[in-house]
Amino acid sequence: MTDGHEDVRTGEDPTKAVLSESGLNSKHLCDYVVNVATGCRHGCKFCYVPSTPNIRTRPDMLKEEADVDNGQKEWGNYVLYRDGLGERLDEHLDRKRSWNPTKRGQGVVGVSFSTDCYMDGRAGKITRNVVDALTSHEKYTRVLTRNPILALQDLDVFQDGGEHVTIGSSIPCMDADQVGAIEPSTPAPELRLKGLKEFNEHGVQTFVSMSPTYPTQDKTDLREQLERVAECDPAVVFHEPINPRGGNFEMTVEAARDAGETELAEELDTLRSRDQWVEYATNHLRWVQEIGRELDLPIHLWPDKQLIKHVDEETAAWLQSWRERQSPEEFAGRNVPQEPAPATPVGVE
């Protein structure tokens, strides 16, 4: 059915599984994930989720439950909620006897990394019960949302979760027009910072994901952004440049152009050149590390493994060290690691 809000078609996800192992330990984020819905209202054009098996391999379910013909092209126009998930998860954790933390993931559970768990009130209600179930069972829980303002309605659950929960938001850029062009229906960057700052002021651990930063941002822009990010005193700032591969990148360029953000569209378009992408990506990674040091911010870079194949030997070693380094949070029993030494200006092979 259509819920009357921006013509988003909604239904219920019949999936039985409540907790899944995750490959996001490669980014030092988590070992498990719980997703409160399939689909997402935000419809971010660069989002990788529509190309994952969770969407690609379930066309019949998407068609039956929400009349979806193309899961990727219609991303942002359908949501299948998992009502009652928190209660089922609580029962599952009561029975579960094994827990398999990895060195990188530390046994953390991510909520929700294939949708936004606070995209609206219905998703938020499910999330509240999920976070309560996980933290009540003393499972370390990482919550990611672009709407931390709405998440504040559940501040009591996050406070009760204590050391077992952290909440973060993706803030790729502080230019609201550019962000709005490729992240339709999402709260402005200022609101995301405001929400995280309030969580921090109430004693809840926070993190920021500067992902993905845009090629329109120069070093001064990144400095100003990191100065603003520092206001919410995050336990870690993750960072990665945009990835120009896949059909979602084409949609990103088109969305920027359609929204009248011509400069953004043109700069994104240049990244189709491998050399241009390598230069932009390595510059952003290097600048964020450098500025983070100056501001005493806990930075954790996410370099693309394909990037490492196309830079000089010294830069490749630097990037690889970040892929192997543990996140610098004092969360889930992590030992804060020493930061890799920055590389000298990069060269392209």
N, C-alpha and C positions, 0 to 999 in steps of 0.2 A: 504494500500500500504506500501512498504518498502521505508524508506527515504534515504537509502544508508549509514547511519551512524550506524555501529555496528548492522545492520540488525534489527533495531527497526521498528516494523510495526506501522504505524500512520493512524489516521483517525480523524473524528469529533465526539464529544460527543453530542448526540441529547437531553440531559437532559434540561428540561425547567426551573427548579428551579434555582435561582441565589444565594439565601442566605438560609442557613439551621441552625437550632438550634443545639447546640453541647453539648456533655457530657464532654467536656474537661474543663468545669468549676470545675470538681472534682480535677483537677491539678492546679487550679487558673490561667488558661491560657486565656480562652475566653468563651463567651456564644454563639457565632455564628461562622460559618466557611463559607468561599468561596474557592472552589477548582478550579483551572484554567484548570485542565485536569483530566482524569481518566487514571490510569497507571502512570508509572514513569520510566525514563531512568536509574536511578541509580541502581535499583534492589537490594537494601540492603537486605541481607538474613534474618535478624532478624525482618524486618518490619512487623508490625501487620496488615497493611492495606489490604493485599490480603485476609485475613480471615474475613474482615468486610462485612456487608450486601451490601455495595456499590459495591463490587466485586462479592461476592458469589451469590447474588440474580439477577445478570444481565448477565448470561451466553449467552443468545440469542443476546443481544446487542453487547457484546464483540466479539462474533463469527461473527456477520454480519459486524461490522465496522472494525475489525482488525484481523479476522480469528484466534481468541484465543480459544483454546480447554480447557485449564486449567488456570484460572486466577491467581492461586497462583504459580504453577510451572513455568509459563511463565512470572512471575513478572520481570520487567526490559526489556522486549522485545516488549512492546506495549505501545502506548500513544494515547489517544483520546483527542484532544484539544477542548477547549470551546471558539472558536474565537467569538469576539463580546461581550464577557461576561461583560466587563467594561461598555459598553454602555447600556446593558440591566439592569445591576445593578444600574446604575445612574437613569434610569427611575423608577426602583422599589423603590429606596429610596425616590424619589420625591413623590411617592404615599403612602409610608408606614407611618402610623400614630402611631403605637405602637412599643415600644422598651422595652424589658423585661430583664434588667440586674439582675443578681444574686449577692449575697454577694461575692461569690468566683470569678465569671467570670467578674464582673464589666462592663458588656455590651460590652466587647471587641470582635472584629471580628478577627478570625485567618485566615491567608492567607499564604500558603496552607498547611493543616495538613494531607492530604491524598495523596500528591504528592509533588514534589519540584517545586515551582513556578518560579525558575530560572534555571531549568534543561537545558534549551537551549534558543536560541533567540526567538523562536515562543512563548514559555511559558512566557518569560520575557515581550514580547510586551503586552500580555493579562494582566499580573500582573501590569504593569505600569498603564494601564487604570483602573484596579480594585482599586489599591491604591489611585489613583487620585479621583475616584468616592467616595470612603469611606471617605477620609480625607476632601474632599470638602463638604461633608454632616456632618462633625465634628464627625465622628464615630471613636472611638479609634481602631487602627489597628495594629495587631501583625503579622509581616511577618517572616516566618521561611524558611531558605534555606541553603543548603550545598554549595552554590555558591555565596557568597556575593561579590566576585570579579566581576561577571557578573552583579549583581544588581547595582553596581556602575554606570552603564550606565544610570540609572534612579535616580541618586543622586539628581537632581533638584526636582523631585516629592517628594522624602523623605524630603528634606529640606522645601519645600512648605507645607508639611503635619505638620511640627512643632511638637507640643506636642501630636498630635493625632496619631503618628506612631512610632513604634520601630521595629528594625530588628535584628534577631538573627540567630545563626547557631548551629548545633549539632556538638560537638567536643568530642567524647567519649574517645579518647586516642591520644597522640602525636606521637605514633609509626606509621609511614605512611604505613609500610608493613602490620602490623596487621589490621589497618583500611581498607586498600585496599583489604585485603582478604575477608572481609565480607561486604564491601561497594563498590562493583565494580562500576567503571565509575564515582566516585565522586572525587572532588578536594581534594588534600592533606590537612591535618589539618593545616599546616603552611599557606596555601593560605586562608583558612577560617578565621584564626586569622588576617591575613593581611587585608582582606576585611573589617572585623568588625572594626579594628583599624582605617582604613581610614574613614569609616562612622562616627566614634566617633570624629575624628579630624575635620570633617566638621559639627559637631553639631547635628548629628542624634543619638537618643537614641539606645543603643544596649543591647542585652542579649545573654547569652551562655547557651546551654543545654548540660551538660556533661551526655549524655544519648545514649546508656548504657555503663558504664565503664566495663572493662574486668577483669576477675579473674587473669590475668597475672600481673595486676598492684598492686604493694605494696604501702605502705604509702609514700615512697620516690618518686615513680612515680607520685602519685596524687599531692604531694606537687609541684613538678616541673611543672606539668600540670597547676595547679592553679596559679603558679607564672607567667606562660606565658599568661594565660587567663586574669590576672590582667592588662596586657599591653593594652588591648582594653577598659579598664574602663567600664565594663558592669554594667547596672542598676540592674541586678540580674544574678546569676548563678544557674540554675536548675540542679539537679543531681538525677539520679536513677541508680541502678545496673541492670544488664541484667536479664530478666525473662526467666527461663528455660522451660516454659510450651509451648505446642503447636507445630504444624508441622514446624513453621518457625524456632524454635530452632534447630531441627534436621538438617534443611538446613544450619543453621549457622555453626554448628559443621563440616558438610561435606565440606562447602566452605573453612573453615580455613584449613582443612586437604588437600583439593585439591590444595590450593595455596601454600602448603609447610610450612605453619605456624603450625608446629607440636605441639609446646608447647601450643599455644593458643587453638588448637583443644583438646588437652588432658585436659587442665584446664577447658575448657567449659564442656567437657564430665563429669568431676567430679561433676558438679552442678546438675546432675540427682539425686544425693543423697540430700534429703531434708536438712539433717544436714549440709552438705557442703555448700549448697546454703545459708542457714540461716547465717552461720558463715561469708561467703564472703560478703553477702549483708549488714549485720549489721556492719561489720568492715568498709566497704567502706563508708556507710552513716555516721558513727561516725567520721571517719578520715576526710572526706570532711568538716563536720561541724567544727571540731577542727582546721584544717588548714585554713579554711575560716576566722575563728575568728582571728587567728594569722596574717593573711594578710589583715584584715579589708575588706573582700569581702562580698557582700550581697548574702548569700547562701539561697537556698530554696530546701529542700529535698523532693523527691517523693517516699516515702516508699510504697511498694506493700501491699495491704490490706491482702493478704494471709500470708505475712511475720509476721504480727502482731499476727497471731494465733499460732505461733510456737516459741515464745520467752518468757522470764520470764516477770513477771508482771511489773517491773520497765521499762524494755525496751519497752514493749508494750505501756505503757503510753507515753513514749518519742516519739515513732513512730507515735502514734495516734495524738499527739499534732502537729506534722508536717502536717498531713493530714488536720487538721482543721485550720491551721495558714494561714493567707493571705500572698501572695507573697510580698517581701519587696521592691517593686518598687514604686517610686513616679510617677506612670503612671496610667492614667484613674481614677485619684482621690483617689488612695489608701492611706490609713494611714499606714505608715511603722510600723509593729508590733514588739514587743519584741521577740527575738529569744528564742525558748525553751531551757531549760538547758540540756546539753548533758548527756546521760546516762552513767553509769559505764559499764565496759566491759560486753558483753552480755553472757547469758547462753541459752542453747537450751533445750526445754522441751522434 
